[in-house]
Amino acid sequence: MLEWVTNIIASMGYAGIVFLMFLENVFPPIPSEIIMPLAGFRQWLRETSTWRSLFSLAHL
């Protein structure tokens, strides 16, 4: 599951974060504990913007 989540975030970017957070709300077996740290890690690597990542995570 971790590899699948990583691929979604890497290929879709911010839309992938929003999509995965939506799935986490609809389909509980996808834990947000996997999605949110990966979004933070990508921001730490400077691959994404801090504010856009926060907006993506809080959008739902």
Chimera marker file (.cmm) of the C-alpha trace (Angstrom):
<marker_set name="trace">
<marker id="1" x="0.000" y="0.000" z="0.000" r="1" g="1" b="0" radius="0.5"/>
<marker id="2" x="2.871" y="2.365" z="0.780" r="1" g="1" b="0" radius="0.5"/>
<marker id="3" x="4.269" y="1.970" z="-2.738" r="1" g="1" b="0" radius="0.5"/>
<marker id="4" x="0.829" y="2.627" z="-4.262" r="1" g="1" b="0" radius="0.5"/>
<marker id="5" x="0.362" y="5.803" z="-2.188" r="1" g="1" b="0" radius="0.5"/>
<marker id="6" x="3.884" y="6.972" z="-3.069" r="1" g="1" b="0" radius="0.5"/>
<marker id="7" x="3.236" y="6.441" z="-6.783" r="1" g="1" b="0" radius="0.5"/>
<marker id="8" x="-0.071" y="8.342" z="-6.640" r="1" g="1" b="0" radius="0.5"/>
<marker id="9" x="1.523" y="11.343" z="-4.906" r="1" g="1" b="0" radius="0.5"/>
<marker id="10" x="4.552" y="11.290" z="-7.227" r="1" g="1" b="0" radius="0.5"/>
<marker id="11" x="2.488" y="11.108" z="-10.407" r="1" g="1" b="0" radius="0.5"/>
<marker id="12" x="-0.469" y="13.343" z="-9.515" r="1" g="1" b="0" radius="0.5"/>
<marker id="13" x="1.143" y="15.832" z="-7.126" r="1" g="1" b="0" radius="0.5"/>
<marker id="14" x="-1.319" y="17.970" z="-5.170" r="1" g="1" b="0" radius="0.5"/>
<marker id="15" x="-4.316" y="16.366" z="-6.875" r="1" g="1" b="0" radius="0.5"/>
<marker id="16" x="-3.017" y="13.000" z="-5.682" r="1" g="1" b="0" radius="0.5"/>
<marker id="17" x="-2.888" y="14.233" z="-2.096" r="1" g="1" b="0" radius="0.5"/>
<marker id="18" x="-6.480" y="15.495" z="-2.322" r="1" g="1" b="0" radius="0.5"/>
<marker id="19" x="-7.590" y="12.255" z="-3.997" r="1" g="1" b="0" radius="0.5"/>
<marker id="20" x="-5.951" y="10.067" z="-1.346" r="1" g="1" b="0" radius="0.5"/>
<marker id="21" x="-7.349" y="12.144" z="1.523" r="1" g="1" b="0" radius="0.5"/>
<marker id="22" x="-10.801" y="11.825" z="-0.075" r="1" g="1" b="0" radius="0.5"/>
<marker id="23" x="-10.362" y="8.049" z="-0.318" r="1" g="1" b="0" radius="0.5"/>
<marker id="24" x="-9.260" y="7.957" z="3.310" r="1" g="1" b="0" radius="0.5"/>
<marker id="25" x="-12.577" y="9.553" z="4.301" r="1" g="1" b="0" radius="0.5"/>
<marker id="26" x="-14.671" y="7.271" z="2.081" r="1" g="1" b="0" radius="0.5"/>
<marker id="27" x="-12.698" y="4.041" z="2.466" r="1" g="1" b="0" radius="0.5"/>
<marker id="28" x="-11.305" y="3.832" z="6.045" r="1" g="1" b="0" radius="0.5"/>
<marker id="29" x="-8.690" y="1.079" z="5.433" r="1" g="1" b="0" radius="0.5"/>
<marker id="30" x="-6.499" y="3.709" z="3.704" r="1" g="1" b="0" radius="0.5"/>
<marker id="31" x="-4.854" y="5.415" z="6.689" r="1" g="1" b="0" radius="0.5"/>
<marker id="32" x="-4.031" y="9.110" z="6.609" r="1" g="1" b="0" radius="0.5"/>
<marker id="33" x="-0.946" y="8.229" z="8.652" r="1" g="1" b="0" radius="0.5"/>
<marker id="34" x="0.640" y="7.104" z="5.374" r="1" g="1" b="0" radius="0.5"/>
<marker id="35" x="-0.529" y="10.000" z="3.194" r="1" g="1" b="0" radius="0.5"/>
<marker id="36" x="0.304" y="12.980" z="5.388" r="1" g="1" b="0" radius="0.5"/>
<marker id="37" x="3.943" y="12.065" z="6.196" r="1" g="1" b="0" radius="0.5"/>
<marker id="38" x="4.658" y="11.436" z="2.501" r="1" g="1" b="0" radius="0.5"/>
<marker id="39" x="3.256" y="14.865" z="1.621" r="1" g="1" b="0" radius="0.5"/>
<marker id="40" x="5.451" y="16.388" z="4.328" r="1" g="1" b="0" radius="0.5"/>
<marker id="41" x="8.502" y="14.475" z="3.121" r="1" g="1" b="0" radius="0.5"/>
<marker id="42" x="8.006" y="15.729" z="-0.451" r="1" g="1" b="0" radius="0.5"/>
<marker id="43" x="7.756" y="19.261" z="0.908" r="1" g="1" b="0" radius="0.5"/>
<marker id="44" x="10.959" y="18.744" z="2.898" r="1" g="1" b="0" radius="0.5"/>
<marker id="45" x="12.689" y="17.671" z="-0.325" r="1" g="1" b="0" radius="0.5"/>
<marker id="46" x="11.398" y="20.955" z="-1.842" r="1" g="1" b="0" radius="0.5"/>
<marker id="47" x="9.397" y="19.051" z="-4.485" r="1" g="1" b="0" radius="0.5"/>
<marker id="48" x="6.205" y="20.790" z="-3.368" r="1" g="1" b="0" radius="0.5"/>
<marker id="49" x="5.236" y="24.101" z="-1.806" r="1" g="1" b="0" radius="0.5"/>
<marker id="50" x="4.466" y="24.211" z="1.921" r="1" g="1" b="0" radius="0.5"/>
<marker id="51" x="1.270" y="26.208" z="1.505" r="1" g="1" b="0" radius="0.5"/>
<marker id="52" x="-0.014" y="24.128" z="-1.398" r="1" g="1" b="0" radius="0.5"/>
<marker id="53" x="0.625" y="20.918" z="0.533" r="1" g="1" b="0" radius="0.5"/>
<marker id="54" x="-1.228" y="22.254" z="3.571" r="1" g="1" b="0" radius="0.5"/>
<marker id="55" x="-4.121" y="23.389" z="1.385" r="1" g="1" b="0" radius="0.5"/>
<marker id="56" x="-4.250" y="19.969" z="-0.291" r="1" g="1" b="0" radius="0.5"/>
<marker id="57" x="-4.381" y="18.195" z="3.066" r="1" g="1" b="0" radius="0.5"/>
<marker id="58" x="-6.990" y="20.570" z="4.527" r="1" g="1" b="0" radius="0.5"/>
<marker id="59" x="-9.083" y="20.860" z="1.365" r="1" g="1" b="0" radius="0.5"/>
<marker id="60" x="-11.525" y="18.189" z="2.435" r="1" g="1" b="0" radius="0.5"/>
<link id1="1" id2="2" r="1" g="1" b="0" radius="0.2"/>
<link id1="2" id2="3" r="1" g="1" b="0" radius="0.2"/>
<link id1="3" id2="4" r="1" g="1" b="0" radius="0.2"/>
<link id1="4" id2="5" r="1" g="1" b="0" radius="0.2"/>
<link id1="5" id2="6" r="1" g="1" b="0" radius="0.2"/>
<link id1="6" id2="7" r="1" g="1" b="0" radius="0.2"/>
<link id1="7" id2="8" r="1" g="1" b="0" radius="0.2"/>
<link id1="8" id2="9" r="1" g="1" b="0" radius="0.2"/>
<link id1="9" id2="10" r="1" g="1" b="0" radius="0.2"/>
<link id1="10" id2="11" r="1" g="1" b="0" radius="0.2"/>
<link id1="11" id2="12" r="1" g="1" b="0" radius="0.2"/>
<link id1="12" id2="13" r="1" g="1" b="0" radius="0.2"/>
<link id1="13" id2="14" r="1" g="1" b="0" radius="0.2"/>
<link id1="14" id2="15" r="1" g="1" b="0" radius="0.2"/>
<link id1="15" id2="16" r="1" g="1" b="0" radius="0.2"/>
<link id1="16" id2="17" r="1" g="1" b="0" radius="0.2"/>
<link id1="17" id2="18" r="1" g="1" b="0" radius="0.2"/>
<link id1="18" id2="19" r="1" g="1" b="0" radius="0.2"/>
<link id1="19" id2="20" r="1" g="1" b="0" radius="0.2"/>
<link id1="20" id2="21" r="1" g="1" b="0" radius="0.2"/>
<link id1="21" id2="22" r="1" g="1" b="0" radius="0.2"/>
<link id1="22" id2="23" r="1" g="1" b="0" radius="0.2"/>
<link id1="23" id2="24" r="1" g="1" b="0" radius="0.2"/>
<link id1="24" id2="25" r="1" g="1" b="0" radius="0.2"/>
<link id1="25" id2="26" r="1" g="1" b="0" radius="0.2"/>
<link id1="26" id2="27" r="1" g="1" b="0" radius="0.2"/>
<link id1="27" id2="28" r="1" g="1" b="0" radius="0.2"/>
<link id1="28" id2="29" r="1" g="1" b="0" radius="0.2"/>
<link id1="29" id2="30" r="1" g="1" b="0" radius="0.2"/>
<link id1="30" id2="31" r="1" g="1" b="0" radius="0.2"/>
<link id1="31" id2="32" r="1" g="1" b="0" radius="0.2"/>
<link id1="32" id2="33" r="1" g="1" b="0" radius="0.2"/>
<link id1="33" id2="34" r="1" g="1" b="0" radius="0.2"/>
<link id1="34" id2="35" r="1" g="1" b="0" radius="0.2"/>
<link id1="35" id2="36" r="1" g="1" b="0" radius="0.2"/>
<link id1="36" id2="37" r="1" g="1" b="0" radius="0.2"/>
<link id1="37" id2="38" r="1" g="1" b="0" radius="0.2"/>
<link id1="38" id2="39" r="1" g="1" b="0" radius="0.2"/>
<link id1="39" id2="40" r="1" g="1" b="0" radius="0.2"/>
<link id1="40" id2="41" r="1" g="1" b="0" radius="0.2"/>
<link id1="41" id2="42" r="1" g="1" b="0" radius="0.2"/>
<link id1="42" id2="43" r="1" g="1" b="0" radius="0.2"/>
<link id1="43" id2="44" r="1" g="1" b="0" radius="0.2"/>
<link id1="44" id2="45" r="1" g="1" b="0" radius="0.2"/>
<link id1="45" id2="46" r="1" g="1" b="0" radius="0.2"/>
<link id1="46" id2="47" r="1" g="1" b="0" radius="0.2"/>
<link id1="47" id2="48" r="1" g="1" b="0" radius="0.2"/>
<link id1="48" id2="49" r="1" g="1" b="0" radius="0.2"/>
<link id1="49" id2="50" r="1" g="1" b="0" radius="0.2"/>
<link id1="50" id2="51" r="1" g="1" b="0" radius="0.2"/>
<link id1="51" id2="52" r="1" g="1" b="0" radius="0.2"/>
<link id1="52" id2="53" r="1" g="1" b="0" radius="0.2"/>
<link id1="53" id2="54" r="1" g="1" b="0" radius="0.2"/>
<link id1="54" id2="55" r="1" g="1" b="0" radius="0.2"/>
<link id1="55" id2="56" r="1" g="1" b="0" radius="0.2"/>
<link id1="56" id2="57" r="1" g="1" b="0" radius="0.2"/>
<link id1="57" id2="58" r="1" g="1" b="0" radius="0.2"/>
<link id1="58" id2="59" r="1" g="1" b="0" radius="0.2"/>
<link id1="59" id2="60" r="1" g="1" b="0" radius="0.2"/>
</marker_set>
